[in-house]
Amino acid sequence: MFEIGRKQVLTAVKKVEFGVYFAEEGQKEERVLLPAKEVPADLKLGDTLELFLYKDSSDRLIATRRTPKICVGEIALLKVVGVSKIGAFLDWGLEKDLFLPFKEQTTKLNPSDEVLVRAYTDKSERLCASMRIYKYLATGSDYQKDDWVNARVYEISEKFGAFCAVDDKYSALIPAKEITKDIRVLDTFEARVTSVLDDGRLNLALRDKAYATIDKDADYVKYLINSYDGVLPFNDKASPETIKRECNMSKNQFKRAVGHLLKNGEIEIGEKVIYARERRQ
């Protein structure tokens, strides 16, 4: 049985003007064409070749000696070469571009974007791509807590956070509470491993450990207070949404920064506001 989307060794069974038909060993009824331009000059009937099978622009099964950038079941980073109302088209190294249906996209795409996708066959046995790769990423990395990694965002959930692929291979998540700046699908950046879960998936953070950033956060909070003429119109009891919108940091970061300023005698905390110490004097 032919395996669409994968390479397999097939036997030459019939030569025609426009190419050579190949079949599985001992099976001549089910055949696939290797176009003449790809047939080796010295090929004889009975010879075997490793071929990749897919469907051409006319939806006919076709063989090629070329190895695409992705096979069924694999994940690869591919470039967008075209966009239409029904989906995007990716360069995967073959004449016919790989189709990425709109429903399998996790963000709007533009030509030249690089997207991390998996290859699959649809109900019509056509090869397609999907950006929904959570279940297919590896979980057995050697990374440990506090390691710095290269992460690529492939999907974002308001509830859970930013789903990332580390090294374009390993499954990782930046929890929603750790997202302290605007993040978009396709973004790449360095992140710190905060934990390795029992199943091997990684949790990440965009910022360094609290003790390494608390001075910077405190300086920023002090700057904000001064920008409000010495009276910040909310305190550390404000909602996480307000703090993130106004300060671009998590509520925990904000509370640590406020505590640092309070300890140093630089601020005072009112019922609903924060005062610069100078403003209260």
Contacts in CASP RR format, 6 or more apart in sequence:
PFRMAT RR
TARGET T0000
AUTHOR 0000-0000-0000
METHOD contacts of the structure
MODEL  1
MFEIGRKQVLTAVKKVEFGVYFAEEGQKEERVLLPAKEVPADLKLGDTLE
LFLYKDSSDRLIATRRTPKICVGEIALLKVVGVSKIGAFLDWGLEKDLFL
PFKEQTTKLNPSDEVLVRAYTDKSERLCASMRIYKYLATGSDYQKDDWVN
ARVYEISEKFGAFCAVDDKYSALIPAKEITKDIRVLDTFEARVTSVLDDG
RLNLALRDKAYATIDKDADYVKYLINSYDGVLPFNDKASPETIKRECNMS
KNQFKRAVGHLLKNGEIEIGEKVIYARERRQ
1 24 0 8 1.000
1 30 0 8 1.000
2 8 0 8 1.000
2 24 0 8 1.000
2 30 0 8 1.000
2 32 0 8 1.000
2 53 0 8 1.000
2 61 0 8 1.000
3 53 0 8 1.000
3 72 0 8 1.000
4 53 0 8 1.000
4 54 0 8 1.000
4 55 0 8 1.000
4 61 0 8 1.000
4 72 0 8 1.000
4 121 0 8 1.000
4 125 0 8 1.000
4 127 0 8 1.000
5 52 0 8 1.000
5 53 0 8 1.000
5 54 0 8 1.000
5 71 0 8 1.000
5 72 0 8 1.000
5 119 0 8 1.000
5 121 0 8 1.000
5 127 0 8 1.000
6 52 0 8 1.000
6 53 0 8 1.000
6 71 0 8 1.000
6 72 0 8 1.000
7 50 0 8 1.000
7 51 0 8 1.000
7 52 0 8 1.000
7 67 0 8 1.000
7 71 0 8 1.000
8 24 0 8 1.000
8 50 0 8 1.000
8 51 0 8 1.000
8 53 0 8 1.000
9 48 0 8 1.000
9 49 0 8 1.000
9 50 0 8 1.000
9 51 0 8 1.000
10 22 0 8 1.000
10 23 0 8 1.000
10 24 0 8 1.000
10 32 0 8 1.000
10 48 0 8 1.000
10 49 0 8 1.000
10 51 0 8 1.000
10 63 0 8 1.000
11 22 0 8 1.000
11 23 0 8 1.000
11 24 0 8 1.000
11 25 0 8 1.000
11 26 0 8 1.000
11 46 0 8 1.000
11 47 0 8 1.000
11 48 0 8 1.000
12 20 0 8 1.000
12 21 0 8 1.000
12 22 0 8 1.000
12 43 0 8 1.000
12 44 0 8 1.000
12 45 0 8 1.000
12 46 0 8 1.000
12 47 0 8 1.000
12 48 0 8 1.000
12 49 0 8 1.000
13 21 0 8 1.000
13 22 0 8 1.000
13 23 0 8 1.000
13 28 0 8 1.000
13 31 0 8 1.000
13 45 0 8 1.000
13 46 0 8 1.000
14 20 0 8 1.000
14 21 0 8 1.000
14 31 0 8 1.000
14 45 0 8 1.000
15 21 0 8 1.000
15 45 0 8 1.000
16 33 0 8 1.000
17 36 0 8 1.000
18 33 0 8 1.000
18 35 0 8 1.000
18 36 0 8 1.000
19 33 0 8 1.000
19 34 0 8 1.000
19 35 0 8 1.000
19 36 0 8 1.000
19 39 0 8 1.000
20 33 0 8 1.000
20 34 0 8 1.000
20 36 0 8 1.000
20 39 0 8 1.000
20 43 0 8 1.000
21 31 0 8 1.000
21 32 0 8 1.000
21 33 0 8 1.000
21 34 0 8 1.000
22 31 0 8 1.000
22 32 0 8 1.000
22 33 0 8 1.000
22 34 0 8 1.000
22 49 0 8 1.000
22 51 0 8 1.000
22 63 0 8 1.000
23 29 0 8 1.000
23 30 0 8 1.000
23 31 0 8 1.000
23 32 0 8 1.000
24 30 0 8 1.000
25 48 0 8 1.000
32 51 0 8 1.000
32 53 0 8 1.000
32 61 0 8 1.000
32 62 0 8 1.000
32 63 0 8 1.000
33 61 0 8 1.000
33 62 0 8 1.000
33 63 0 8 1.000
34 49 0 8 1.000
34 51 0 8 1.000
34 63 0 8 1.000
34 64 0 8 1.000
34 65 0 8 1.000
35 62 0 8 1.000
35 64 0 8 1.000
38 63 0 8 1.000
38 64 0 8 1.000
38 65 0 8 1.000
38 66 0 8 1.000
40 49 0 8 1.000
43 49 0 8 1.000
49 65 0 8 1.000
50 65 0 8 1.000
51 63 0 8 1.000
51 64 0 8 1.000
51 65 0 8 1.000
52 63 0 8 1.000
52 64 0 8 1.000
52 65 0 8 1.000
52 66 0 8 1.000
52 67 0 8 1.000
52 68 0 8 1.000
52 71 0 8 1.000
53 61 0 8 1.000
53 62 0 8 1.000
53 63 0 8 1.000
54 61 0 8 1.000
54 62 0 8 1.000
54 64 0 8 1.000
54 68 0 8 1.000
54 94 0 8 1.000
54 96 0 8 1.000
54 127 0 8 1.000
55 61 0 8 1.000
55 62 0 8 1.000
55 96 0 8 1.000
55 125 0 8 1.000
55 126 0 8 1.000
55 127 0 8 1.000
56 62 0 8 1.000
56 95 0 8 1.000
56 96 0 8 1.000
57 96 0 8 1.000
59 124 0 8 1.000
59 126 0 8 1.000
64 94 0 8 1.000
66 93 0 8 1.000
66 94 0 8 1.000
68 92 0 8 1.000
68 93 0 8 1.000
68 94 0 8 1.000
68 98 0 8 1.000
69 76 0 8 1.000
69 78 0 8 1.000
69 91 0 8 1.000
69 92 0 8 1.000
69 93 0 8 1.000
70 76 0 8 1.000
70 78 0 8 1.000
70 92 0 8 1.000
70 98 0 8 1.000
70 117 0 8 1.000
70 118 0 8 1.000
70 119 0 8 1.000
70 129 0 8 1.000
71 119 0 8 1.000
72 119 0 8 1.000
72 120 0 8 1.000
72 121 0 8 1.000
72 127 0 8 1.000
73 118 0 8 1.000
73 119 0 8 1.000
73 120 0 8 1.000
73 136 0 8 1.000
74 118 0 8 1.000
74 119 0 8 1.000
75 116 0 8 1.000
75 117 0 8 1.000
75 118 0 8 1.000
75 133 0 8 1.000
75 136 0 8 1.000
75 137 0 8 1.000
75 165 0 8 1.000
75 168 0 8 1.000
75 169 0 8 1.000
76 92 0 8 1.000
76 116 0 8 1.000
76 117 0 8 1.000
76 119 0 8 1.000
76 168 0 8 1.000
77 114 0 8 1.000
77 115 0 8 1.000
77 116 0 8 1.000
77 152 0 8 1.000
77 168 0 8 1.000
78 90 0 8 1.000
78 91 0 8 1.000
78 92 0 8 1.000
78 98 0 8 1.000
78 114 0 8 1.000
78 115 0 8 1.000
78 117 0 8 1.000
78 129 0 8 1.000
79 90 0 8 1.000
79 91 0 8 1.000
79 112 0 8 1.000
79 113 0 8 1.000
79 114 0 8 1.000
79 115 0 8 1.000
80 88 0 8 1.000
80 89 0 8 1.000
80 90 0 8 1.000
80 100 0 8 1.000
80 109 0 8 1.000
80 110 0 8 1.000
80 111 0 8 1.000
80 112 0 8 1.000
80 113 0 8 1.000
80 114 0 8 1.000
80 115 0 8 1.000
81 89 0 8 1.000
81 90 0 8 1.000
81 91 0 8 1.000
81 97 0 8 1.000
81 111 0 8 1.000
82 88 0 8 1.000
82 89 0 8 1.000
82 97 0 8 1.000
82 111 0 8 1.000
83 89 0 8 1.000
83 109 0 8 1.000
83 110 0 8 1.000
83 111 0 8 1.000
85 102 0 8 1.000
86 101 0 8 1.000
86 102 0 8 1.000
87 99 0 8 1.000
87 100 0 8 1.000
87 101 0 8 1.000
87 102 0 8 1.000
87 105 0 8 1.000
87 109 0 8 1.000
88 99 0 8 1.000
88 100 0 8 1.000
88 102 0 8 1.000
88 105 0 8 1.000
88 109 0 8 1.000
88 115 0 8 1.000
89 97 0 8 1.000
89 98 0 8 1.000
89 99 0 8 1.000
89 100 0 8 1.000
90 97 0 8 1.000
90 98 0 8 1.000
90 99 0 8 1.000
90 100 0 8 1.000
90 115 0 8 1.000
90 117 0 8 1.000
90 129 0 8 1.000
91 97 0 8 1.000
91 98 0 8 1.000
92 98 0 8 1.000
92 119 0 8 1.000
92 129 0 8 1.000
98 119 0 8 1.000
98 127 0 8 1.000
98 128 0 8 1.000
98 129 0 8 1.000
99 126 0 8 1.000
99 127 0 8 1.000
99 128 0 8 1.000
99 129 0 8 1.000
100 109 0 8 1.000
100 115 0 8 1.000
100 117 0 8 1.000
100 128 0 8 1.000
100 129 0 8 1.000
100 130 0 8 1.000
100 131 0 8 1.000
101 128 0 8 1.000
101 130 0 8 1.000
104 128 0 8 1.000
104 129 0 8 1.000
104 130 0 8 1.000
104 131 0 8 1.000
104 132 0 8 1.000
105 131 0 8 1.000
106 131 0 8 1.000
106 132 0 8 1.000
106 154 0 8 1.000
106 155 0 8 1.000
106 156 0 8 1.000
106 185 0 8 1.000
107 131 0 8 1.000
107 184 0 8 1.000
107 185 0 8 1.000
107 186 0 8 1.000
109 115 0 8 1.000
113 186 0 8 1.000
114 186 0 8 1.000
115 129 0 8 1.000
115 131 0 8 1.000
115 154 0 8 1.000
115 186 0 8 1.000
116 131 0 8 1.000
116 133 0 8 1.000
116 152 0 8 1.000
116 154 0 8 1.000
116 165 0 8 1.000
116 168 0 8 1.000
117 129 0 8 1.000
117 130 0 8 1.000
117 131 0 8 1.000
117 133 0 8 1.000
118 129 0 8 1.000
118 130 0 8 1.000
118 132 0 8 1.000
118 133 0 8 1.000
118 136 0 8 1.000
119 127 0 8 1.000
119 128 0 8 1.000
119 129 0 8 1.000
120 127 0 8 1.000
120 128 0 8 1.000
120 129 0 8 1.000
120 130 0 8 1.000
121 127 0 8 1.000
121 128 0 8 1.000
122 128 0 8 1.000
131 154 0 8 1.000
131 155 0 8 1.000
131 185 0 8 1.000
132 155 0 8 1.000
133 154 0 8 1.000
133 165 0 8 1.000
134 155 0 8 1.000
134 163 0 8 1.000
134 171 0 8 1.000
137 165 0 8 1.000
137 169 0 8 1.000
137 170 0 8 1.000
137 171 0 8 1.000
138 169 0 8 1.000
138 170 0 8 1.000
138 171 0 8 1.000
139 170 0 8 1.000
139 171 0 8 1.000
139 199 0 8 1.000
139 200 0 8 1.000
139 201 0 8 1.000
140 170 0 8 1.000
140 200 0 8 1.000
141 166 0 8 1.000
141 167 0 8 1.000
141 169 0 8 1.000
141 170 0 8 1.000
141 200 0 8 1.000
141 202 0 8 1.000
143 149 0 8 1.000
143 166 0 8 1.000
143 170 0 8 1.000
143 193 0 8 1.000
143 196 0 8 1.000
143 202 0 8 1.000
144 193 0 8 1.000
144 196 0 8 1.000
145 193 0 8 1.000
145 194 0 8 1.000
145 195 0 8 1.000
145 196 0 8 1.000
146 192 0 8 1.000
146 193 0 8 1.000
146 209 0 8 1.000
147 192 0 8 1.000
147 193 0 8 1.000
148 190 0 8 1.000
148 191 0 8 1.000
148 192 0 8 1.000
148 193 0 8 1.000
149 166 0 8 1.000
149 167 0 8 1.000
149 172 0 8 1.000
149 190 0 8 1.000
149 191 0 8 1.000
149 192 0 8 1.000
149 193 0 8 1.000
149 202 0 8 1.000
149 204 0 8 1.000
150 166 0 8 1.000
150 167 0 8 1.000
150 188 0 8 1.000
150 189 0 8 1.000
150 190 0 8 1.000
151 164 0 8 1.000
151 165 0 8 1.000
151 166 0 8 1.000
151 172 0 8 1.000
151 174 0 8 1.000
151 188 0 8 1.000
151 189 0 8 1.000
151 190 0 8 1.000
151 191 0 8 1.000
151 204 0 8 1.000
152 164 0 8 1.000
152 165 0 8 1.000
152 168 0 8 1.000
152 186 0 8 1.000
152 187 0 8 1.000
152 188 0 8 1.000
153 162 0 8 1.000
153 163 0 8 1.000
153 164 0 8 1.000
153 183 0 8 1.000
153 184 0 8 1.000
153 185 0 8 1.000
153 186 0 8 1.000
153 187 0 8 1.000
153 188 0 8 1.000
154 163 0 8 1.000
154 164 0 8 1.000
154 165 0 8 1.000
154 185 0 8 1.000
154 186 0 8 1.000
155 162 0 8 1.000
155 163 0 8 1.000
155 185 0 8 1.000
156 162 0 8 1.000
156 163 0 8 1.000
156 183 0 8 1.000
156 184 0 8 1.000
156 185 0 8 1.000
157 163 0 8 1.000
157 176 0 8 1.000
158 176 0 8 1.000
159 176 0 8 1.000
160 173 0 8 1.000
160 175 0 8 1.000
160 176 0 8 1.000
161 173 0 8 1.000
161 174 0 8 1.000
161 175 0 8 1.000
161 176 0 8 1.000
161 179 0 8 1.000
162 173 0 8 1.000
162 174 0 8 1.000
162 179 0 8 1.000
162 183 0 8 1.000
163 171 0 8 1.000
163 172 0 8 1.000
163 173 0 8 1.000
164 172 0 8 1.000
164 173 0 8 1.000
164 174 0 8 1.000
164 191 0 8 1.000
164 204 0 8 1.000
165 171 0 8 1.000
165 172 0 8 1.000
166 172 0 8 1.000
166 202 0 8 1.000
166 204 0 8 1.000
170 202 0 8 1.000
171 200 0 8 1.000
171 201 0 8 1.000
171 202 0 8 1.000
172 191 0 8 1.000
172 201 0 8 1.000
172 202 0 8 1.000
172 203 0 8 1.000
172 204 0 8 1.000
173 201 0 8 1.000
173 202 0 8 1.000
173 203 0 8 1.000
173 204 0 8 1.000
174 183 0 8 1.000
174 191 0 8 1.000
174 203 0 8 1.000
174 204 0 8 1.000
174 205 0 8 1.000
174 206 0 8 1.000
175 203 0 8 1.000
177 240 0 8 1.000
177 250 0 8 1.000
177 251 0 8 1.000
177 252 0 8 1.000
178 194 0 8 1.000
178 204 0 8 1.000
178 205 0 8 1.000
178 206 0 8 1.000
178 207 0 8 1.000
178 250 0 8 1.000
179 206 0 8 1.000
179 250 0 8 1.000
180 206 0 8 1.000
180 207 0 8 1.000
180 244 0 8 1.000
180 248 0 8 1.000
180 249 0 8 1.000
180 250 0 8 1.000
180 253 0 8 1.000
181 206 0 8 1.000
181 248 0 8 1.000
183 206 0 8 1.000
189 206 0 8 1.000
191 204 0 8 1.000
191 205 0 8 1.000
191 206 0 8 1.000
192 204 0 8 1.000
192 205 0 8 1.000
192 206 0 8 1.000
192 207 0 8 1.000
192 208 0 8 1.000
192 209 0 8 1.000
193 202 0 8 1.000
193 203 0 8 1.000
193 204 0 8 1.000
194 203 0 8 1.000
194 204 0 8 1.000
194 205 0 8 1.000
195 202 0 8 1.000
195 203 0 8 1.000
196 202 0 8 1.000
196 203 0 8 1.000
197 203 0 8 1.000
207 213 0 8 1.000
207 253 0 8 1.000
210 252 0 8 1.000
210 253 0 8 1.000
210 256 0 8 1.000
213 253 0 8 1.000
214 256 0 8 1.000
214 257 0 8 1.000
214 260 0 8 1.000
215 260 0 8 1.000
217 249 0 8 1.000
217 253 0 8 1.000
217 254 0 8 1.000
217 256 0 8 1.000
217 257 0 8 1.000
217 260 0 8 1.000
218 257 0 8 1.000
218 258 0 8 1.000
218 260 0 8 1.000
218 261 0 8 1.000
220 247 0 8 1.000
220 249 0 8 1.000
220 257 0 8 1.000
221 232 0 8 1.000
221 247 0 8 1.000
221 254 0 8 1.000
221 257 0 8 1.000
221 258 0 8 1.000
221 261 0 8 1.000
222 261 0 8 1.000
222 266 0 8 1.000
222 267 0 8 1.000
222 276 0 8 1.000
224 232 0 8 1.000
224 246 0 8 1.000
224 247 0 8 1.000
225 231 0 8 1.000
225 232 0 8 1.000
225 267 0 8 1.000
225 274 0 8 1.000
225 275 0 8 1.000
225 276 0 8 1.000
226 276 0 8 1.000
229 279 0 8 1.000
230 275 0 8 1.000
230 276 0 8 1.000
230 278 0 8 1.000
230 279 0 8 1.000
231 273 0 8 1.000
231 274 0 8 1.000
231 275 0 8 1.000
231 276 0 8 1.000
231 279 0 8 1.000
232 273 0 8 1.000
232 274 0 8 1.000
232 275 0 8 1.000
233 272 0 8 1.000
233 273 0 8 1.000
234 242 0 8 1.000
234 243 0 8 1.000
234 246 0 8 1.000
234 272 0 8 1.000
234 273 0 8 1.000
234 274 0 8 1.000
235 258 0 8 1.000
235 269 0 8 1.000
235 270 0 8 1.000
235 271 0 8 1.000
235 272 0 8 1.000
235 273 0 8 1.000
235 274 0 8 1.000
236 251 0 8 1.000
236 254 0 8 1.000
236 255 0 8 1.000
236 258 0 8 1.000
236 259 0 8 1.000
236 269 0 8 1.000
236 274 0 8 1.000
237 272 0 8 1.000
238 251 0 8 1.000
239 251 0 8 1.000
240 250 0 8 1.000
240 251 0 8 1.000
243 249 0 8 1.000
243 250 0 8 1.000
243 251 0 8 1.000
243 254 0 8 1.000
244 250 0 8 1.000
244 251 0 8 1.000
247 254 0 8 1.000
249 257 0 8 1.000
258 267 0 8 1.000
258 269 0 8 1.000
258 274 0 8 1.000
261 267 0 8 1.000
262 268 0 8 1.000
262 269 0 8 1.000
265 277 0 8 1.000
266 276 0 8 1.000
266 277 0 8 1.000
267 274 0 8 1.000
267 275 0 8 1.000
267 276 0 8 1.000
267 277 0 8 1.000
268 274 0 8 1.000
268 275 0 8 1.000
268 277 0 8 1.000
268 280 0 8 1.000
269 275 0 8 1.000
END
